[in-house]
Amino acid sequence: MDFEKKAPPLPVVVMGVSGCGKSSVGEHLAARNGVPFLEGDQLHPAQNVEKMAQGIPLTDDDRLPWLDRIGEEIRTAQKVSQGLVISCSALKRSYRDRLSQAADGHLAFVFLEGSRDLLLSRMQARQGHFMPATLLDSQLQALEPPIGEANVVTVAIDNALDDIVALACKGLSGMAVKGGDYHAG
């Protein structure tokens, strides 16, 4: 008998500035598709977390070891043919390129996009998060929106969480580079 071998789901990075909902969307996206979710913030070196907690923006040099750790997690998931959804700001194209290289090009991004006012209100409403709302403007300045980049689904965050996840799934399932199916619900 000849069975069709199904490829593992394409790893997905849920990206955007702080306050856009990366963790919530990532958790729901992973749950709907039966793959693990990894909170990218947990992979930051302690000095990065301390720096952000003090209201000091991270530099490229601060972010590179963190991006490399995220890349390692993506490679590990790929080695065991397991899908993965991971949250990561991935603010610059060079960061996204670095992650894509770690994944040998087999990676998708969901870019969560919203207005400064909406992002700020979400950040101000959060409790217990190390990232202060005062760093929002530095993140927006660093952001290079992934306009025209391959393997990126952009979703507006002014929708309900379930709608954001459904839109992300729809976009992912329609990508030319598919490693698996993403289900909207």
C-alpha positions in Angstrom: 0.0 0.0 0.0 1.1 3.5 -0.8 0.2 6.0 1.8 0.4 9.7 1.2 3.0 11.2 3.5 1.6 14.4 5.0 4.1 17.1 5.8 4.2 18.6 9.3 2.5 22.0 9.8 4.5 25.0 8.8 6.0 26.7 11.9 4.3 30.1 12.5 5.7 33.2 14.2 3.0 35.5 15.5 4.6 39.0 15.3 4.0 42.6 16.0 4.8 45.3 18.6 4.0 44.9 22.3 0.4 44.9 23.1 -0.9 43.6 19.8 -2.0 40.2 21.2 0.8 37.9 20.1 0.4 35.6 23.1 -3.3 35.3 23.0 -3.5 34.9 19.2 -0.6 32.4 19.3 -2.1 30.3 22.0 -5.5 30.1 20.2 -3.9 29.5 16.8 -1.8 26.6 18.2 -4.8 25.1 20.1 -7.0 25.1 17.0 -4.3 23.4 15.0 -3.1 20.9 17.6 0.5 22.2 17.8 2.5 23.6 20.7 2.7 27.3 21.5 5.8 28.9 22.8 5.9 32.3 24.4 8.9 34.0 22.8 9.3 36.4 25.7 10.4 33.4 27.9 13.4 33.0 25.7 14.8 36.5 26.3 18.1 36.6 28.2 17.6 38.0 31.7 19.4 41.2 30.9 17.0 41.9 28.1 14.0 41.5 30.4 15.7 43.7 33.0 16.5 46.4 30.5 12.9 46.5 29.2 11.5 46.5 32.7 13.6 49.6 33.3 12.1 51.3 30.2 15.2 50.9 28.1 14.6 49.9 24.5 16.5 46.9 23.2 19.1 47.2 20.5 19.8 44.9 17.6 22.7 43.5 19.6 20.3 42.7 22.5 17.8 41.0 20.2 20.1 38.8 18.1 20.8 36.1 20.8 17.1 36.0 21.5 16.2 35.6 17.9 18.8 32.8 17.7 17.1 31.0 20.6 13.8 31.3 18.8 15.4 29.9 15.7 16.7 27.0 17.7 13.2 26.2 18.9 11.8 26.3 15.4 14.6 24.0 14.1 14.0 21.6 17.0 10.2 21.4 16.2 11.1 20.8 12.5 13.5 18.0 13.4 10.8 16.1 15.1 8.2 16.9 12.4 6.1 18.9 14.9 4.4 22.2 14.1 5.0 25.2 16.4 3.4 28.6 16.9 5.8 31.0 18.6 5.3 34.7 19.6 8.1 37.1 18.6 8.0 40.8 17.8 10.2 40.2 14.7 10.1 44.0 14.2 12.6 44.3 11.4 12.9 42.5 8.1 16.5 41.4 9.1 15.0 39.7 12.2 12.4 37.9 10.1 15.1 36.9 7.5 17.2 35.5 10.4 14.3 33.4 11.7 13.5 32.2 8.1 17.1 31.2 7.6 17.0 29.2 10.8 13.9 27.4 9.5 15.5 26.8 6.0 12.8 29.1 4.6 9.9 26.9 5.9 8.3 29.5 8.1 5.2 31.7 8.1 4.4 34.9 9.9 1.2 36.4 11.2 1.6 40.1 11.6 -0.8 41.6 14.1 -1.4 45.2 13.1 -3.2 48.0 15.0 -3.3 51.7 15.7 -1.0 53.3 18.3 -4.0 54.3 20.4 -5.4 50.7 20.5 -1.9 49.3 21.3 -1.3 51.8 24.0 -4.7 51.2 25.7 -4.0 47.4 25.7 -0.5 47.9 27.1 -1.8 50.2 29.9 -4.5 47.6 30.8 -2.0 44.8 31.2 -0.9 43.8 34.7 2.3 42.0 35.6 4.0 42.3 32.3 7.6 43.5 32.3 7.2 45.6 29.2 6.1 49.2 30.1 3.8 51.2 27.8 6.5 53.8 27.6 8.4 51.5 25.2 5.6 51.4 22.6 6.9 54.3 20.6 10.4 52.8 20.4 8.9 49.6 19.1 6.7 51.4 16.5 9.8 53.3 15.4 11.8 50.1 15.0 8.9 48.3 13.2 9.5 47.6 9.5 6.0 46.3 8.5 6.3 43.2 6.4 4.6 44.7 3.4 5.1 42.6 0.3 7.1 40.0 2.1 6.5 36.3 1.3 4.8 34.0 3.8 3.2 36.8 5.8 -0.5 37.1 6.8 -1.5 40.5 8.1 -4.5 40.7 10.5 -6.0 43.8 12.0 -6.2 43.6 15.8 -9.4 45.6 16.1 -11.4 42.4 15.7 -12.5 39.9 18.3 -9.9 37.3 19.3 -11.7 34.4 17.6 -12.1 36.5 14.4 -8.4 37.4 14.4 -7.4 33.7 14.8 -9.9 32.7 12.0 -8.5 35.3 9.7 -4.9 34.1 10.5 -5.9 30.5 9.8 -7.5 31.4 6.5 -4.5 33.4 5.4 -2.1 30.6 6.4 -4.1 27.9 4.7 -4.0 29.9 1.5 -0.2 30.3 1.4 1.8 29.0 -1.5 4.3 27.5 0.9 2.3 25.0 2.8 3.6 22.5 5.3 0.2 21.6 6.7 -3.3 22.8 7.1 -4.5 25.5 9.4 -8.1 25.3 10.5 -10.2 28.3 11.2 -12.3 26.5 13.7 
